[in-house]
Amino acid sequence: MAEELKTLIHEYETGRISRREFMRQVVIVTGSLAAANSLIGGLLPADSDAAQAAPEDPDILTHNVQYSSKAGPVWAYLARPVKAGKFPGIIVIHENQGLTDHIHDVARRLAKQGYVALAPDYLSRQGGTAKANPQGGGLANIRELMPWQAVAEDTAAGFEYLKTLSDVRSDRLGLIGFCWGEK
């Protein structure tokens, strides 16, 4: 059983499976959620939740920003390399928990790799992540709160915002996304 758990941990850490799928599989392997939680605690490395790119990393700059979309302002987290130059821009679409510390970390990691990373708070229309998801868990109704049309509008506006930044190559834009909590 320990080897199966180690394999699942590796798949989760490398992004091959979501946290939800990880927990589902561990419960199947162990037979209970309580056993899964106690076993996982012993198997996960102590630093598994730690940021991989610290906010105070001297190679990057981070900012909380706001840009305009059709429905109003969108709050976002921006991370960029400190060094001078023109960099590709990338939008980081958060998972169903909203704009979390993990997504901030993903943006910082991308900045360390030479991107200007914009992580919009797609829950801005509902007052932001802190208001729409005060408990910090996954939102089962995220698709109701943020239908795809709203995500598309706020993403398009995010690309327009990135194009206004002097250190962004407007011909090199992309996006990366995380789950919305699909089952």
Secondary structure, 3 states (H helix, E strand, C coil): CHHHHHHHHHHHHCCCCCHHHHHHHHHHHHCCHHHHHHHHHHHCCCCCCCCCCCCCCCCEEEEEEEEEECCEEEEEEEEEECCCCCEEEEEEECCCCCCCHHHHHHHHHHHHCCCEEEEECCCHHHCCHHHHCCCCCCCCCHHHHCCHHHHHHHHHHHHHHHHCCCCEEEEEEEEEECCCCCC
